[in-house]
Each structure stands twice: as structure tokens, then as C-alpha cells.
């Protein structure tokens, strides 16, 4: 009798527990540790005067019929070293309004700080323009704009296109030299490891957002942002969220394209053609629209290989670039770190 009562009690308890669990939303059972995608972003902590001084703009934003574009630099270089001798010249020739944002510490510092620069640039450019803007970047610059879009939701309604060239969207397995407790590396290098907490937060809940077109251009010869073999596994590729996405290797257009990480975002005519297709059409780039004559070109419009000033601009970026893959090496005066910078409180589900 006692055993029967005990069995009944246990069964009843199990039934009640199961009923309660079934009433809990599935989302609660698998709650993300990261901030909801619709939570308003935090107040910017970088001084307004500093943010304003970092943004350089050209063109008439009120009268141009061409989509304005924000240029975002790669790790280790200034915006001048990255774009003044190629894309800035090309966009100026088109009479396309553009802005370029200089990040602190040669784009080698904490990318969370760079994210604030991007939030300011997006808001400022949209206020200057009669239409939503595009953001285009190379390497870290092809990824970091997504930090602004992820954690400052108000910026999403201001952006029409995101164009990444060899963007480190899922970090890289190609720079295994940063070992916590063993080596020191630059903050942005820590944050772009494939296993970085920064990368996990960046891609949490959704990689893309409704109303924005994402064109992610990469090269299968990339020696920095790896893996880079197929759209399914390439670090640059995006897959989740409600945005319109095109993931494309330059070799999908020109099978013999040999341009690697540094050149895909600076001189590669195939990457340029894909970027222009995204800018000139609704939605992301489409490979079917690209004229294959681009495969016969050596460099894209705006690049003048015989211009000595252009060559000097490229060379001036060498110290910053050399500081990226080497632990303990710092050629541009940026403080090394023994571990990845701590995630800001606004990235967590609990908030600040």
C-alpha cells in the first residue's frame, strides 16, 4: 500500500514538472547569453569631437543620385593607406559621395571602440544624405560595421548595403600566434581569432538584419582570413538572420583570379565589379550580372600603378601590417595585450 502511494506521488510530481517545463517557451530553455537584437544600444563613450575628427567626407550628399558609401579600413592601416589611392579616387571620379572613417591605433585597438566610431559615422552620414547609405570595408573593415548594426539597432534603418571584402566575419584560424598567458598580441588581433569571445558576440542571435543587403566578397587564395575554401565554411560568409545575402568568391566570377587577402580589397578588379554591382542594383551583388571581361583586367578604376604617391601610400602601411601576425611585435606604438579585451556589458543578455 505504501509503495503504491509513493509510486502515485512520484508519478504525479513528474507529471506536474513535465507540464511546467512544457509551458516554458523554447526560447527561454535555450536563452542566449547575449543581448537581444532589438535592445537599444548604449550611449557612446568616445568624445564627440574625437569622433567628428575621424570622419572625412567628399561629394554632395544632398544632390547626388548615387548611393553614399562609408569606407572602413583594415587591421593595421589608416583609411588613407587603405583607400586614398584606389576606391576614394574611383568614387570621386563617379561623383559618388563618400566618407572614410579613421580608427584609433591604426585599426589595431579594441574593435568595440571602433564600433562607436562606426555608429557615429552611420548616423552622421544618414543625416547628411537623402537616402540610406552603404558601408564597405576590407578585412576587419569588412566585418566591424556589423558590430555597430548588431548592438545599436537604430543604425539598421540607415544602412542599405553592407559590402565586405575578405571580411573576418567569423575570425581566422590563420593567426595561431596569440596564446593567452604565453604571448602578447594587439587587441584587434586577439578579437579576430576564430575562437574569440568578440566573434561569438558579433554573430550571436543573428548575423544579418531585415532590410539590409549583404555582399560578402572573398578569395580562395586568402592567406590571412581562413578558412576560405567554400561559401559553406568560409570565414567571410554570412548565413543567418533576415538580411539578403550574397556570399561570393572572386573565383566564382574569374576562376583564375589570383588576388589574395591584401589585394582583394585594394586593387582586385573582380572584387570592385562585385561591389559596384551591389551599389548600382537593389539587393546584394549577383554573379550573373558581372561582365566576364573584368577577368582580363589587372586592377580596378582609380588605381594608377605608375603614380609614385600611390606607391608611397602602400608602403606607409607596412609597419602596421607587419604588427598583425607577429606576437610581441609592435611597430606603430599600440599597446600589446596579454589576452582578449573583455566584452562590454552591453553585449550580455543581462545588460549593464
N, C-alpha and C positions, 0 to 999 in steps of 0.2 A: 504494500500500500504506500509506504513511504517513498519507495523507488518510483512508483507511478506518479505521485505528486511532484517529486523532484524532477522527473522527466518532463512532465507537463509545464512546470515552471521554467525550465531551461528552454523548451521549445517556444514558449510564449515570449520569453526575453529575446531570443534570437529573431523571432518574427517582428517584434517591435523595433529592434535595432535595424533589421533589414528595411523596414518601412521608412524609418527615419533617413537612412542612407539614400534610399531611392528618391526621397523628396528633396535631397540636396542637389542643386544644379551641377551638371557635369563640369562646368567651368570652374566651380568652387573646388571640386575634387582635384582638379589639375591646375590650380591657380598659378599664374606666372609670378615670379619674384620681382618682375619688372613693372614699371609704371604703365597704367592703362594708356592706350594710344590717344584717347581724347582728353586727357587731363591737361589743363592749361600749363604752358611752360613757365619756368621760374623767371624772376627778374634778372636782367643781365648785370653781371658784376664788373665787367670791364668798363672803364670810364668812357663816357660818350665821346669825348674829344679824341681819345685814342682810336676808337672805332671809326670815327669820321676821317681821321688822318690816314687810315689804312686803305680807304676805298678811293680808287682812281677811275674816273669815268670819261667817256668820249662819245660825241654824237648828240643828235637832237632826239630826246626821248618823247617829246610831245608830238612831233610831226612825222616821224619815220613810220612807214608801214611795215617795217621788218621787225621781227621779234627781238627785243633786247636780250643780251646774254651776259651772264656773270661768269668770269673766268676764275677758276680756283686752282692754286698751284700744287705741285707735287712735293713729296717729302724731300727736304734738303735744299730747296731752291726758293728764291723770291719769285714773285709773279713776273717781274721784269725778265729774270733769267729764263723763265719758262715760256713766256708768251709774247714778249715785245718784238721778237724777230720772226714770228710766224702768224699766229692767229690774230693778234691785235692788228697787224698790217693787213691781213686778209679782210677782217671785218670793217676796218676803216675804209678800205677800197670799195667795199659793198655799200658804204654809208649806213651800216648797221650800228645802232647804238650799243655800246658795251661798257661794262665796268670790270675792273680786276681788283681782287682783294688780297692785300699783303698780310700774311700770317706772321705772328711773332716767332722769333727764334729760327728763322729760315725754314719754317714749317716743320720744325723738329721738336717743338714743345708739346704740351698736353693738348690732344685733339679736342678735348672737352672745352678748352678755352677757345680754340679755333672755331668751334661750333657757335660761340657767341658772336664772333666776327661775321659769320655767315648769316645768322639771324638778323643782325643789323643790316647787312648788305641787301638781303632779300626784301626786308621791309622798306628800306630807303629806295631801292630801285623800283619797287612796285609803286611807291608814291610818286616817283618821277615819271612813270610811264603811263600810257593809255591802255596797256594790255599786260597780261601776265608774262612773266619772264622765263627764260631758260637758264639753267646752270650747267656749265660744262667744266670738267676737270680731268686731270691726268694723275694716275697712281693714287696717292692719298687724296688728291683733289677730286678724283672720280668717285670717292666714297664718302668723304667727310660732310658733304652737303646733306647727306641722308641723316646725319646726327641732328642737324637743325630741324629737318622735317619730322623726325621721329619724336623729339621731345618738346618742340614748340609747334603745336598743331595749327596755330593761326597762320603759319607760313605756307601751309599746303595750298590754300586758296590763292596764293600769289604766284605759284610756280606752275608752268605748263609742261615744260620738258626738263628732264634730268639726263645729261649725256656724260657717261663715264668712259674714259679711255684707259684701259689697263687698271681699272679701279680695284682697290684692295677690299672689296665688299665683305669677303669672308677671311680676311687676313692672308698671311702667306706661310707656307711651310718651307719656304726657300731661304729663310734667315734664322737658322737654329742657334745663333751665337749668343742669344740673350738667355742666361740661365740664372734664375733668382738665387741669390746667396753666393753666386760664383763669379758672375761678370756684371759689369755695369754697361748700360746702353742708354741711348737718348729716349726721352719719354714717348715720342711718337713711334719709335721703333718697337718698344715694348707693346704698345697698344695695337700694332698691326701684325702681331703674331697670330697664327690661326687659333691658338688656344687662349687668347687674351679675353679678359672679362669685358673689356671695351667692345670687342667684336660681338660677344654674346648679347650685350645690352643693345647694341646697334640693330641687330637682327631679331630682337625679341618681339613677339606677338605678330608683327607684320613687317615685311621688307619694303613693301610699296604701298602707295595710298591712292584711293579713287580720285580720278580727275587729273592725274599726272602721268605723262608718258615717259617711260624709262628706256633709253637706248644704251645698252652696255656693250661696248666695243673692246675686244681684247685680241691678243695674238698668241698663237700656239707656240711661238718661239720665245715667249716671255721667260726670262731667267730670274725675275725678282718676285712677281706675284704668281705663286704656284699653289695648286695645280692649274694648268691652263690648257688641258687637252680637249675636253668636250663641254658643250653647254650644260650638261647634267652635273658635271663636277667642277667646272672652272670656278675659281675664287671670285672672279668678276661678275659672274652670272647671278641674276636675281630670280626668285621663283614664287614667293608668297605675297599675299596682300591683294588689293583690288586695283592696282595700277596696271596700265597697258605696258607690256614688257617685250622688248626685242633683245635677246642675247645673241651676239654675232661675233665670230672670229673674222679677222681680216681675210683669213684663208678661205672663208666661206664665199667671199667675193672673188679674190685672186688667189688661187691655190698655191702659187709660187711666191707669195708675199713673204719676205724675209725680215721685215722690220720687227725689232724686239721691243723690250719694255720702254727704254728711253725714247726711242724714235717713233713708236706708235702714237705717242701723244704730242709730238713736236713737228715731224716732217712727213709722216706716212700719208700719201695721197688717198689711200683706201679708207683710212680712218676719217680723214677730212670729208670724203664723199658721203660716208655714212652719217657723220654729224650734220652736214648740210642738208641731207635728205630729211633728217628728223626736224631740223629747224624750218624747212620750207614746206612741210606737209603736216596735216593733222595726225596726231598719234606718233608712235616711235618710228624709227627708220625701217624700211623694207628692202631686203636684199634684191628683190625683183626689179626695183626701180633704179638700181645703180648701173650706170653705163660701164661696161667692162673695159672701155678704153682707158679707164683710170689705172688699170694694171700695167700700162706701158709708161706711166709717169714715174719720175724719181722722187719728186717732192711736191707738196701741195702749194696752191696760190698763197702768196705772202712771204714765202721762203726765198731768199736770194743767197745762194751759197757763195757768191763772189763778193758779198758785202763784208768787209773786214770787221765792221762794228757788230754784225750778227755773230761772227766767229768769236769775238771777244765776249759777247753776252753768254754764249755757250760755255766758254772756258771759265767765266767768273763763277759759274755754278758748281765747278768741280770740287772745291773743298767741302761744301755741304753734302754733295752726293757721296763723296768718299767717307763721310762720317756715318753714313747709314748702315753699311753691312759689317762694320768692324767694331767689336766691343772695346771699351776703354779709349776709343779714338774720338777726339773732339777737335775739329779744325775750324769751327765757327763760333766758339765761345758759348755754347749752350751746355748747361749743367747736366752731367750724366746722372742717371738714377740706378739704384740697385734693384728696383722692382717696378712693376707697372704702377702708374698713378692710380690712386684709389678712385673708384667710381663716385660721382657726385650723388648726393642724397636724392635729387630729383629723378634719378633713373630707377629708383626702387618703388615697389608697389606701396610701401608704407609712406613714401614721400619724405619731406624734410620736417 
